[in-house]
Amino acid sequence: MHEKRHTAAIPFILVTLLIDVLGIGLLIPVLPELVTELAGGDLTAGSSYYGWFIAAYAAMQFLFAPVLGGLADRFGRRPVLLVSLLGAGIDYLVMAVAPNLTVLFIGRVISGVTGANITAANAYIADVSPPHERAKNFGLVGATFGVGFIVGPALGGLLAGLGLRAPFYAAAGLALVNWLYGFFILPESLKPELRREFSWRRANPIGSFRSLGRYSLVRDLAFTYVCFGLAQNAMTATWVLYTTYRFGWDPLLNGVSLAVVGVFSTLVQGVLVRLFVARFGERTAILVGIVMAAVSFVAYGLSPFGWALYIGIAIGSLGGLAGPSSQSLISRSVGADEQGEVQGALASLLSLTGVAGPVVGTALFAYFTSARSPVDLPGAPFFVGSALLVVALVVTLKAFAGHPSAAADEAATGDPG
């Protein structure tokens, strides 16, 4: 009965995440254009401002993910999710009426704070998932994001026909619906006896990393997270720049390519993760995911034709095996009362890569496509990303060699390192 109740809670949190991601996805096609419009129509200035908008969003997630994680460990997952969803609705309204870049920037900062609710959502998944189900359920979270980022941008593009602000109003409406859904339907997942006092030391974004250093396997997998995040964020920030520069793609072709990425991501994380982990285990899934991601980055950089990028996308989608599997392994290596803190620390790490990855990626692209570069190499961000993933592979192999026993993969705490 207890496991059935937990299983029934999974759809609740997935619906909450789906509505949340749809709201975020609505803004993807229009936010860069709105920033450029508020910058006076200057594309160069608009692109520069948009880079800072990305960095500000990620920086706020870095600062607040461990705070929300700590609050989720203290008061439960549900209240933290509800406050975050309400804040998201307010943020979308602020951006919908923003008369200038300053107000829009403030709205984006609020977005970063409320966007840290993935911390509580991941802790929720860890709460309600039996150890052998966690990789599958974290995969469903990834699939939910995939669906949201297929439907959201497409719907945002359609709504933009009514005006650049229309998707922001729609996102605000979705956030309100999500809050009502969470308030009346979403159950709490964390038992009172498993809660612990809030600590500002643990909530400190730097201090929260201590939770990742308590266990050597967790620490090494967190390093892999960082390499993955840097490579992925550098690629995401430069994708449109690269395809436009090298293949002359327009927004429609770029939109189609991103939709295809979403479809593959949904299939891999929603279906393949579960089957692969059941057959080969989490460790193999992590290693295969890293290798496939590294190969795909090289394929992007070497693609002679635009259509060839889709081969890289298909290969790269298998990189989605690594995230849910490593998250599952990490969550089962720490105590029940540490889930929020650890998930918050992981979210903070990923947010840091969301600040550094785009800056490094766009800088590499700008240099290697400029007259100063000795060679025209627009794929440089992809090659550097692949090198980072090779480093991650080496570290992960060493980590697994140092934890050969099955105990490392059981629902007990890991070996302090």
C-alpha positions as a LaTeX table, in Angstrom:
\begin{tabular}{lrrr}
\hline
Residue & $x$ (\AA) & $y$ (\AA) & $z$ (\AA) \\
\hline
Met1 & 0.00 & 0.00 & 0.00 \\
His2 & 2.84 & 2.34 & 0.93 \\
Glu3 & 4.59 & 1.78 & $-2.42$ \\
Lys4 & 1.31 & 2.21 & $-4.32$ \\
Arg5 & 0.76 & 5.59 & $-2.65$ \\
His6 & 4.28 & 6.63 & $-3.60$ \\
Thr7 & 3.82 & 5.43 & $-7.18$ \\
Ala8 & 0.59 & 7.41 & $-7.45$ \\
Ala9 & 2.47 & 10.58 & $-6.43$ \\
Ile10 & 4.76 & 10.43 & $-9.48$ \\
Pro11 & 2.11 & 11.65 & $-11.99$ \\
Phe12 & 1.30 & 14.61 & $-9.71$ \\
Ile13 & 4.84 & 15.97 & $-9.71$ \\
Leu14 & 5.32 & 15.23 & $-13.43$ \\
Val15 & 2.20 & 17.24 & $-14.32$ \\
Thr16 & 3.49 & 20.10 & $-12.15$ \\
Leu17 & 6.85 & 20.01 & $-13.94$ \\
Leu18 & 5.24 & 19.76 & $-17.38$ \\
Ile19 & 3.11 & 22.87 & $-16.86$ \\
Asp20 & 6.15 & 24.68 & $-15.45$ \\
Val21 & 8.36 & 23.73 & $-18.42$ \\
Leu22 & 5.64 & 24.66 & $-20.91$ \\
Gly23 & 5.66 & 28.16 & $-19.42$ \\
Ile24 & 9.43 & 28.40 & $-19.79$ \\
Gly25 & 9.31 & 26.98 & $-23.33$ \\
Leu26 & 6.74 & 29.55 & $-24.43$ \\
Leu27 & 9.35 & 32.29 & $-24.01$ \\
Ile28 & 12.22 & 30.66 & $-25.92$ \\
Pro29 & 11.27 & 31.92 & $-29.42$ \\
Val30 & 10.38 & 35.47 & $-28.34$ \\
Leu31 & 12.66 & 36.54 & $-25.49$ \\
Pro32 & 15.73 & 37.25 & $-27.69$ \\
Glu33 & 13.57 & 39.29 & $-30.08$ \\
Leu34 & 11.95 & 41.22 & $-27.22$ \\
Val35 & 15.38 & 42.02 & $-25.76$ \\
Thr36 & 16.53 & 43.29 & $-29.16$ \\
Glu37 & 13.36 & 45.38 & $-29.54$ \\
Leu38 & 13.92 & 47.00 & $-26.13$ \\
Ala39 & 17.57 & 47.60 & $-27.11$ \\
Gly40 & 16.34 & 49.85 & $-29.91$ \\
Gly41 & 16.37 & 47.19 & $-32.61$ \\
Asp42 & 20.17 & 46.89 & $-32.54$ \\
Leu43 & 20.89 & 43.16 & $-33.08$ \\
Thr44 & 24.49 & 43.38 & $-31.84$ \\
Ala45 & 23.49 & 45.15 & $-28.63$ \\
Gly46 & 20.48 & 42.88 & $-28.22$ \\
Ser47 & 22.65 & 39.76 & $-28.51$ \\
Ser48 & 25.04 & 41.12 & $-25.91$ \\
Tyr49 & 22.22 & 41.95 & $-23.50$ \\
Tyr50 & 20.67 & 38.54 & $-24.08$ \\
Gly51 & 23.95 & 36.90 & $-23.05$ \\
Trp52 & 23.77 & 38.75 & $-19.74$ \\
Phe53 & 20.15 & 37.69 & $-19.35$ \\
Ile54 & 21.20 & 34.04 & $-19.67$ \\
Ala55 & 24.01 & 34.53 & $-17.17$ \\
Ala56 & 21.75 & 36.34 & $-14.67$ \\
Tyr57 & 19.16 & 33.56 & $-14.82$ \\
Ala58 & 21.78 & 30.89 & $-14.19$ \\
Ala59 & 23.47 & 32.93 & $-11.44$ \\
Met60 & 20.20 & 33.25 & $-9.52$ \\
Gln61 & 19.65 & 29.52 & $-9.81$ \\
Phe62 & 23.15 & 28.97 & $-8.46$ \\
Leu63 & 22.47 & 31.19 & $-5.44$ \\
Phe64 & 18.97 & 30.02 & $-4.62$ \\
Ala65 & 18.88 & 26.31 & $-5.53$ \\
Pro66 & 20.59 & 25.27 & $-2.25$ \\
Val67 & 18.36 & 27.65 & $-0.27$ \\
Leu68 & 15.22 & 26.08 & $-1.73$ \\
Gly69 & 16.76 & 22.64 & $-1.24$ \\
Gly70 & 17.37 & 23.37 & 2.44 \\
Leu71 & 13.87 & 24.79 & 2.87 \\
Ala72 & 12.46 & 21.69 & 1.17 \\
Asp73 & 14.29 & 19.51 & 3.71 \\
Arg74 & 12.90 & 21.62 & 6.56 \\
Phe75 & 9.28 & 22.34 & 5.58 \\
Gly76 & 8.63 & 19.69 & 2.92 \\
Arg77 & 8.67 & 19.75 & $-0.87$ \\
Arg78 & 5.11 & 20.96 & $-1.45$ \\
Pro79 & 5.29 & 24.46 & 0.14 \\
Val80 & 8.58 & 25.22 & $-1.63$ \\
Leu81 & 7.10 & 24.20 & $-4.97$ \\
Leu82 & 3.98 & 26.30 & $-4.37$ \\
Val83 & 5.95 & 29.44 & $-3.48$ \\
Ser84 & 8.19 & 28.93 & $-6.53$ \\
Leu85 & 5.22 & 28.52 & $-8.87$ \\
Leu86 & 3.55 & 31.65 & $-7.53$ \\
Gly87 & 6.80 & 33.56 & $-7.97$ \\
Ala88 & 7.07 & 32.33 & $-11.56$ \\
Gly89 & 3.61 & 33.70 & $-12.35$ \\
Ile90 & 4.55 & 37.10 & $-10.93$ \\
Asp91 & 7.78 & 37.06 & $-12.93$ \\
Tyr92 & 6.02 & 36.35 & $-16.23$ \\
Leu93 & 3.61 & 39.22 & $-15.60$ \\
Val94 & 6.51 & 41.58 & $-14.84$ \\
Met95 & 8.19 & 40.63 & $-18.12$ \\
Ala96 & 4.89 & 40.90 & $-20.03$ \\
Val97 & 4.52 & 44.57 & $-19.10$ \\
Ala98 & 8.24 & 45.50 & $-18.94$ \\
Pro99 & 8.67 & 48.95 & $-20.56$ \\
Asn100 & 12.47 & 48.74 & $-20.71$ \\
Leu101 & 15.44 & 46.41 & $-20.39$ \\
Thr102 & 15.91 & 47.14 & $-16.68$ \\
Val103 & 12.45 & 45.90 & $-15.74$ \\
Leu104 & 12.80 & 42.93 & $-18.09$ \\
Phe105 & 16.14 & 42.11 & $-16.45$ \\
Ile106 & 14.53 & 42.24 & $-13.00$ \\
Gly107 & 11.89 & 39.83 & $-14.26$ \\
Arg108 & 14.60 & 37.48 & $-15.53$ \\
Val109 & 16.32 & 37.59 & $-12.14$ \\
Ile110 & 13.05 & 36.59 & $-10.47$ \\
Ser111 & 12.83 & 33.80 & $-13.06$ \\
Gly112 & 16.18 & 32.45 & $-11.94$ \\
Val113 & 15.09 & 32.40 & $-8.30$ \\
Thr114 & 11.78 & 30.66 & $-8.95$ \\
Gly115 & 13.34 & 28.39 & $-11.57$ \\
Ala116 & 15.31 & 26.74 & $-8.78$ \\
Asn117 & 12.15 & 24.77 & $-7.95$ \\
Ile118 & 13.63 & 21.83 & $-9.86$ \\
Thr119 & 15.59 & 21.23 & $-6.64$ \\
Ala120 & 12.42 & 20.48 & $-4.69$ \\
Ala121 & 10.99 & 18.52 & $-7.60$ \\
Asn122 & 14.02 & 16.23 & $-7.82$ \\
Ala123 & 13.97 & 15.74 & $-4.04$ \\
Tyr124 & 10.27 & 14.88 & $-4.36$ \\
Ile125 & 11.09 & 12.22 & $-6.96$ \\
Ala126 & 13.77 & 10.77 & $-4.66$ \\
Asp127 & 11.26 & 10.70 & $-1.77$ \\
Val128 & 8.56 & 8.74 & $-3.56$ \\
Ser129 & 10.73 & 6.41 & $-5.65$ \\
Pro130 & 11.87 & 2.99 & $-4.40$ \\
Pro131 & 15.66 & 2.66 & $-4.94$ \\
His132 & 15.26 & 0.38 & $-7.97$ \\
Glu133 & 12.81 & 2.84 & $-9.61$ \\
Arg134 & 14.81 & 6.06 & $-9.25$ \\
Ala135 & 16.71 & 5.96 & $-12.55$ \\
Lys136 & 13.43 & 5.35 & $-14.39$ \\
Asn137 & 11.63 & 8.17 & $-12.55$ \\
Phe138 & 14.46 & 10.66 & $-13.02$ \\
Gly139 & 14.30 & 9.66 & $-16.69$ \\
Leu140 & 10.59 & 10.55 & $-16.69$ \\
Val141 & 11.56 & 14.00 & $-15.37$ \\
Gly142 & 13.90 & 14.38 & $-18.35$ \\
Ala143 & 11.16 & 13.19 & $-20.70$ \\
Thr144 & 8.76 & 15.72 & $-19.18$ \\
Phe145 & 11.26 & 18.47 & $-19.92$ \\
Gly146 & 11.58 & 17.13 & $-23.46$ \\
Val147 & 7.82 & 17.29 & $-24.04$ \\
Gly148 & 7.68 & 20.79 & $-22.57$ \\
Phe149 & 10.48 & 22.00 & $-24.82$ \\
Ile150 & 8.82 & 20.51 & $-27.90$ \\
Val151 & 5.36 & 21.94 & $-27.30$ \\
Gly152 & 6.34 & 25.15 & $-25.47$ \\
Pro153 & 8.50 & 26.82 & $-28.15$ \\
Ala154 & 6.09 & 25.82 & $-30.93$ \\
Leu155 & 3.15 & 27.30 & $-29.02$ \\
Gly156 & 5.20 & 30.37 & $-28.14$ \\
Gly157 & 5.99 & 30.92 & $-31.81$ \\
Leu158 & 2.30 & 30.73 & $-32.69$ \\
Leu159 & 1.29 & 33.09 & $-29.89$ \\
Ala160 & 3.97 & 35.55 & $-31.01$ \\
Gly161 & 1.74 & 36.20 & $-34.02$ \\
Leu162 & $-0.52$ & 38.04 & $-31.58$ \\
Gly163 & 2.41 & 40.14 & $-30.36$ \\
Leu164 & 5.76 & 39.57 & $-28.64$ \\
Arg165 & 4.16 & 39.95 & $-25.21$ \\
Ala166 & 1.41 & 37.36 & $-25.74$ \\
Pro167 & 3.55 & 34.32 & $-24.77$ \\
Phe168 & 4.45 & 36.02 & $-21.47$ \\
Tyr169 & 0.78 & 36.44 & $-20.56$ \\
Ala170 & 0.16 & 32.82 & $-21.54$ \\
Ala171 & 3.08 & 31.68 & $-19.38$ \\
Ala172 & 1.67 & 33.66 & $-16.43$ \\
Gly173 & $-1.69$ & 31.95 & $-16.93$ \\
Leu174 & $-0.03$ & 28.53 & $-16.98$ \\
Ala175 & 1.84 & 29.34 & $-13.77$ \\
Leu176 & $-1.46$ & 30.27 & $-12.07$ \\
Val177 & $-3.07$ & 27.00 & $-13.24$ \\
Asn178 & $-0.02$ & 25.13 & $-11.98$ \\
Trp179 & $-0.21$ & 26.81 & $-8.57$ \\
Leu180 & $-3.90$ & 25.91 & $-8.26$ \\
Tyr181 & $-3.14$ & 22.33 & $-9.28$ \\
Gly182 & $-0.36$ & 22.09 & $-6.72$ \\
Phe183 & $-2.41$ & 23.70 & $-3.96$ \\
Phe184 & $-5.43$ & 21.44 & $-4.34$ \\
Ile185 & $-3.96$ & 18.19 & $-5.68$ \\
Leu186 & $-0.19$ & 17.77 & $-5.15$ \\
Pro187 & 0.50 & 15.71 & $-1.98$ \\
Glu188 & 3.46 & 16.21 & 0.34 \\
Ser189 & 6.22 & 13.61 & $-0.09$ \\
Leu190 & 8.52 & 14.19 & 2.90 \\
Lys191 & 7.46 & 12.65 & 6.21 \\
Pro192 & 7.73 & 14.98 & 9.25 \\
Glu193 & 10.14 & 12.63 & 11.01 \\
Leu194 & 12.58 & 12.88 & 8.08 \\
Arg195 & 12.75 & 16.69 & 8.11 \\
Arg196 & 15.67 & 18.62 & 9.55 \\
Glu197 & 16.45 & 22.13 & 10.67 \\
Phe198 & 17.30 & 24.71 & 8.04 \\
Ser199 & 20.96 & 25.73 & 8.05 \\
Trp200 & 22.35 & 28.80 & 6.33 \\
Arg201 & 25.73 & 27.08 & 6.27 \\
Arg202 & 24.30 & 24.27 & 4.17 \\
Ala203 & 22.20 & 26.74 & 2.13 \\
Asn204 & 25.29 & 28.74 & 1.23 \\
Pro205 & 25.81 & 27.89 & $-2.46$ \\
Ile206 & 29.49 & 27.21 & $-1.84$ \\
Gly207 & 28.94 & 25.57 & 1.54 \\
Ser208 & 26.26 & 23.32 & 0.08 \\
Phe209 & 28.94 & 21.66 & $-2.04$ \\
Arg210 & 30.19 & 20.02 & 1.16 \\
Ser211 & 27.26 & 17.64 & 0.85 \\
Leu212 & 28.75 & 16.44 & $-2.44$ \\
Gly213 & 32.18 & 15.97 & $-0.89$ \\
Arg214 & 31.07 & 13.72 & 1.98 \\
Tyr215 & 31.04 & 10.68 & $-0.26$ \\
Ser216 & 33.79 & 10.05 & $-2.78$ \\
Leu217 & 31.55 & 8.47 & $-5.43$ \\
Val218 & 29.11 & 11.38 & $-5.18$ \\
Arg219 & 31.98 & 13.87 & $-5.47$ \\
Asp220 & 33.32 & 12.26 & $-8.64$ \\
Leu221 & 29.89 & 12.00 & $-10.25$ \\
Ala222 & 29.32 & 15.67 & $-9.41$ \\
Phe223 & 32.51 & 16.49 & $-11.34$ \\
Thr224 & 31.06 & 14.60 & $-14.30$ \\
Tyr225 & 27.93 & 16.75 & $-13.91$ \\
Val226 & 30.06 & 19.89 & $-14.20$ \\
Cys227 & 31.81 & 18.70 & $-17.38$ \\
Phe228 & 28.49 & 17.70 & $-18.92$ \\
Gly229 & 26.90 & 21.01 & $-17.95$ \\
Leu230 & 29.73 & 23.14 & $-19.34$ \\
Ala231 & 29.74 & 21.26 & $-22.65$ \\
Gln232 & 25.95 & 21.29 & $-22.98$ \\
Asn233 & 25.51 & 24.97 & $-22.11$ \\
Ala234 & 28.32 & 26.04 & $-24.46$ \\
Met235 & 26.65 & 24.05 & $-27.24$ \\
Thr236 & 23.18 & 25.43 & $-26.51$ \\
Ala237 & 24.40 & 29.05 & $-26.47$ \\
Thr238 & 26.22 & 28.72 & $-29.80$ \\
Trp239 & 23.90 & 26.35 & $-31.71$ \\
Val240 & 21.95 & 29.03 & $-33.60$ \\
Leu241 & 25.10 & 31.10 & $-34.17$ \\
Tyr242 & 26.86 & 28.03 & $-35.59$ \\
Thr243 & 24.05 & 26.82 & $-37.86$ \\
Thr244 & 23.40 & 30.32 & $-39.17$ \\
Tyr245 & 27.08 & 31.03 & $-39.83$ \\
Arg246 & 27.99 & 27.69 & $-41.36$ \\
Phe247 & 24.80 & 26.51 & $-43.07$ \\
Gly248 & 22.71 & 29.68 & $-43.39$ \\
Trp249 & 19.81 & 28.26 & $-41.38$ \\
Asp250 & 16.86 & 30.55 & $-40.64$ \\
Pro251 & 14.72 & 30.58 & $-37.45$ \\
Leu252 & 12.36 & 27.96 & $-38.88$ \\
Leu253 & 15.15 & 25.46 & $-39.55$ \\
Asn254 & 16.65 & 26.15 & $-36.15$ \\
Gly255 & 13.26 & 25.66 & $-34.52$ \\
Val256 & 12.79 & 22.34 & $-36.30$ \\
Ser257 & 16.22 & 21.15 & $-35.17$ \\
Leu258 & 15.46 & 22.03 & $-31.54$ \\
Ala259 & 12.10 & 20.25 & $-31.76$ \\
Val260 & 13.90 & 17.14 & $-33.04$ \\
Val261 & 16.29 & 17.38 & $-30.09$ \\
Gly262 & 13.27 & 17.48 & $-27.80$ \\
Val263 & 11.68 & 14.44 & $-29.44$ \\
Phe264 & 14.84 & 12.35 & $-29.15$ \\
Ser265 & 15.38 & 13.52 & $-25.57$ \\
Thr266 & 11.85 & 12.51 & $-24.64$ \\
Leu267 & 12.23 & 9.05 & $-26.18$ \\
Val268 & 15.60 & 8.39 & $-24.55$ \\
Gln269 & 14.80 & 9.67 & $-21.08$ \\
Gly270 & 11.19 & 8.55 & $-21.03$ \\
Val271 & 11.63 & 5.06 & $-22.48$ \\
Leu272 & 15.22 & 4.01 & $-23.14$ \\
Val273 & 16.66 & 4.92 & $-19.72$ \\
Arg274 & 14.30 & 2.53 & $-17.97$ \\
Leu275 & 15.00 & $-0.35$ & $-20.36$ \\
Phe276 & 18.75 & 0.23 & $-20.53$ \\
Val277 & 19.26 & 0.52 & $-16.77$ \\
Ala278 & 17.14 & $-2.57$ & $-16.13$ \\
Arg279 & 19.30 & $-4.55$ & $-18.55$ \\
Phe280 & 22.80 & $-3.12$ & $-18.05$ \\
Gly281 & 22.74 & $-1.11$ & $-14.82$ \\
Glu282 & 23.27 & 2.54 & $-13.94$ \\
Arg283 & 27.05 & 2.52 & $-14.21$ \\
Thr284 & 27.04 & 1.26 & $-17.79$ \\
Ala285 & 24.31 & 3.76 & $-18.66$ \\
Ile286 & 26.45 & 6.62 & $-17.33$ \\
Leu287 & 29.53 & 5.53 & $-19.28$ \\
Val288 & 27.64 & 4.96 & $-22.54$ \\
Gly289 & 25.94 & 8.34 & $-22.13$ \\
Ile290 & 29.25 & 10.17 & $-21.72$ \\
Val291 & 30.81 & 8.45 & $-24.75$ \\
Met292 & 27.82 & 9.11 & $-27.01$ \\
Ala293 & 27.68 & 12.77 & $-25.97$ \\
Ala294 & 31.41 & 13.20 & $-26.70$ \\
Val295 & 31.05 & 11.60 & $-30.14$ \\
Ser296 & 28.04 & 13.79 & $-30.98$ \\
Phe297 & 29.94 & 17.00 & $-30.20$ \\
Val298 & 32.67 & 16.01 & $-32.65$ \\
Ala299 & 29.97 & 15.17 & $-35.22$ \\
Tyr300 & 28.45 & 18.65 & $-34.83$ \\
Gly301 & 31.79 & 20.35 & $-35.38$ \\
Leu302 & 32.71 & 18.23 & $-38.42$ \\
Ser303 & 29.30 & 18.10 & $-40.15$ \\
Pro304 & 29.84 & 19.00 & $-43.84$ \\
Phe305 & 26.13 & 19.62 & $-44.46$ \\
Gly306 & 23.27 & 20.90 & $-42.35$ \\
Trp307 & 21.32 & 17.65 & $-42.59$ \\
Ala308 & 24.30 & 15.79 & $-41.14$ \\
Leu309 & 23.69 & 17.56 & $-37.83$ \\
Tyr310 & 20.68 & 15.31 & $-37.36$ \\
Ile311 & 23.00 & 12.30 & $-37.21$ \\
Gly312 & 24.82 & 14.05 & $-34.37$ \\
Ile313 & 21.50 & 14.82 & $-32.67$ \\
Ala314 & 20.51 & 11.13 & $-32.80$ \\
Ile315 & 23.86 & 10.06 & $-31.34$ \\
Gly316 & 23.84 & 12.87 & $-28.78$ \\
Ser317 & 20.39 & 11.95 & $-27.52$ \\
Leu318 & 21.95 & 8.78 & $-26.08$ \\
Gly319 & 23.93 & 11.09 & $-23.83$ \\
Gly320 & 20.62 & 11.40 & $-21.99$ \\
Leu321 & 21.31 & 7.99 & $-20.45$ \\
Ala322 & 23.94 & 9.54 & $-18.19$ \\
Gly323 & 21.95 & 12.23 & $-16.35$ \\
Pro324 & 19.08 & 10.23 & $-14.81$ \\
Ser325 & 21.38 & 7.29 & $-14.05$ \\
Ser326 & 23.98 & 9.41 & $-12.25$ \\
Gln327 & 21.24 & 11.27 & $-10.39$ \\
Ser328 & 19.78 & 7.97 & $-9.26$ \\
Leu329 & 23.17 & 6.68 & $-8.14$ \\
Ile330 & 23.87 & 9.91 & $-6.25$ \\
Ser331 & 20.45 & 9.98 & $-4.58$ \\
Arg332 & 20.89 & 6.41 & $-3.35$ \\
Ser333 & 24.33 & 7.18 & $-1.94$ \\
Val334 & 23.06 & 9.75 & 0.60 \\
Gly335 & 20.57 & 9.70 & 3.46 \\
Ala336 & 16.86 & 10.46 & 3.16 \\
Asp337 & 17.30 & 13.69 & 5.14 \\
Glu338 & 20.04 & 14.90 & 2.75 \\
Gln339 & 18.14 & 14.59 & $-0.53$ \\
Gly340 & 17.08 & 18.24 & $-0.73$ \\
Glu341 & 20.54 & 19.52 & 0.17 \\
Val342 & 22.29 & 17.25 & $-2.32$ \\
Gln343 & 19.82 & 17.98 & $-5.13$ \\
Gly344 & 20.20 & 21.69 & $-4.37$ \\
Ala345 & 23.98 & 21.42 & $-4.57$ \\
Leu346 & 23.74 & 19.60 & $-7.90$ \\
Ala347 & 21.33 & 22.23 & $-9.23$ \\
Ser348 & 23.76 & 24.95 & $-8.11$ \\
Leu349 & 26.61 & 23.26 & $-9.93$ \\
Leu350 & 24.56 & 23.06 & $-13.10$ \\
Ser351 & 23.60 & 26.71 & $-12.70$ \\
Leu352 & 27.27 & 27.66 & $-12.47$ \\
Thr353 & 27.87 & 25.84 & $-15.73$ \\
Gly354 & 24.92 & 27.81 & $-17.11$ \\
Val355 & 26.87 & 30.99 & $-16.36$ \\
Ala356 & 30.29 & 29.83 & $-17.54$ \\
Gly357 & 29.30 & 27.57 & $-20.46$ \\
Pro358 & 27.58 & 30.24 & $-22.61$ \\
Val359 & 30.31 & 32.79 & $-21.91$ \\
Val360 & 33.10 & 30.38 & $-22.86$ \\
Gly361 & 31.18 & 28.92 & $-25.81$ \\
Thr362 & 30.30 & 32.27 & $-27.40$ \\
Ala363 & 33.83 & 33.59 & $-26.78$ \\
Leu364 & 35.32 & 30.57 & $-28.58$ \\
Phe365 & 32.88 & 30.97 & $-31.45$ \\
Ala366 & 33.57 & 34.71 & $-31.74$ \\
Tyr367 & 37.34 & 34.22 & $-31.77$ \\
Phe368 & 37.49 & 31.30 & $-34.21$ \\
Thr369 & 35.20 & 33.05 & $-36.71$ \\
Ser370 & 37.06 & 36.37 & $-36.50$ \\
Ala371 & 39.92 & 37.73 & $-38.59$ \\
Arg372 & 42.24 & 37.29 & $-35.57$ \\
Ser373 & 41.94 & 33.52 & $-35.68$ \\
Pro374 & 44.60 & 31.65 & $-37.71$ \\
Val375 & 41.88 & 29.21 & $-38.83$ \\
Asp376 & 38.15 & 29.48 & $-39.43$ \\
Leu377 & 36.77 & 26.98 & $-36.90$ \\
Pro378 & 33.16 & 27.74 & $-35.91$ \\
Gly379 & 32.87 & 24.27 & $-34.36$ \\
Ala380 & 35.50 & 25.10 & $-31.70$ \\
Pro381 & 32.94 & 25.16 & $-28.83$ \\
Phe382 & 31.86 & 21.62 & $-29.77$ \\
Phe383 & 35.42 & 20.28 & $-29.88$ \\
Val384 & 36.21 & 21.79 & $-26.48$ \\
Gly385 & 32.97 & 20.32 & $-25.14$ \\
Ser386 & 33.96 & 16.88 & $-26.42$ \\
Ala387 & 37.35 & 17.20 & $-24.70$ \\
Leu388 & 35.60 & 18.03 & $-21.42$ \\
Leu389 & 33.47 & 14.92 & $-21.76$ \\
Val390 & 36.57 & 12.78 & $-22.31$ \\
Val391 & 37.94 & 14.14 & $-19.03$ \\
Ala392 & 34.60 & 13.29 & $-17.39$ \\
Leu393 & 34.83 & 9.75 & $-18.76$ \\
Val394 & 38.29 & 9.23 & $-17.27$ \\
Val395 & 37.21 & 10.54 & $-13.84$ \\
Thr396 & 34.06 & 8.39 & $-13.87$ \\
Leu397 & 35.98 & 5.24 & $-14.81$ \\
Lys398 & 38.41 & 5.87 & $-11.93$ \\
Ala399 & 35.50 & 6.50 & $-9.55$ \\
Phe400 & 33.80 & 3.23 & $-10.49$ \\
Ala401 & 37.09 & 1.35 & $-10.18$ \\
Gly402 & 37.42 & 2.72 & $-6.64$ \\
His403 & 33.90 & 1.56 & $-5.73$ \\
Pro404 & 33.68 & $-1.91$ & $-7.29$ \\
Ser405 & 31.31 & $-3.46$ & $-4.77$ \\
Ala406 & 27.56 & $-3.71$ & $-5.30$ \\
Ala407 & 27.13 & $-1.83$ & $-2.03$ \\
Ala408 & 27.97 & 1.38 & $-3.83$ \\
Asp409 & 24.83 & 0.94 & $-5.88$ \\
Glu410 & 22.52 & 0.00 & $-3.04$ \\
Ala411 & 20.21 & 2.26 & $-1.06$ \\
Ala412 & 22.79 & 2.80 & 1.67 \\
Thr413 & 24.99 & 5.80 & 2.20 \\
Gly414 & 28.18 & 5.89 & 0.24 \\
Asp415 & 31.71 & 5.55 & 1.43 \\
Pro416 & 32.92 & 8.84 & 2.95 \\
Gly417 & 35.77 & 10.22 & 0.95 \\
\hline
\end{tabular}
